[in-house]
Structure formats: structure tokens, C-alpha cells
Amino acid sequence: MSPERLSEVRDLLFKVERRLKPLEWDASRNQINEFKKLEMQRLQGEHRTLLQELKDLETVAVH
């Protein structure tokens, strides 16, 4: 199961990053509305969660 989940997490991480980068760019230039700011914060949380899961999966795969 680990290799499939590893691939799935990497794919989800890629998709989240594609949605997150434009929002971060807008925020850095103060061109972001409140709704998009909340979406950016939600995506940042999801990104952190996925990175942690990926790290955990890679650690298990190595051992």
C-alpha cells in the first residue's frame, strides 16, 4: 500500500502547490481579497499536512 499512497500524496501535493502559488503571489503584493486569503490559509495547512505525510511515508519506505 505504501508505494500507491506515496504516489497519491505526491500528486495531491503537486495539485495543492499549483493552487497555492498564485494566491501567495497575490498576497505578497496585497492584491488578495478575504475569501482568497482564507483559501490560501486552508491550502497552506493542507500543504503542511501532505508534506508531513510524505515525510512519514518516505521514512517507512526506507526502513
Sequence and secondary structure as in RCSB ss.txt:
>XXXX:A:sequence
MSPERLSEVRDLLFKVERRLKPLEWDASRNQINEFKKLEMQRLQGEHRTLLQELKDLETVAVH
>XXXX:A:secstr
 HHHHHHHHHHHHHHHHHHHHHHHHHHHTT   HHHHHHHHHHHHHHHHHHHHHHHHHHHHH 
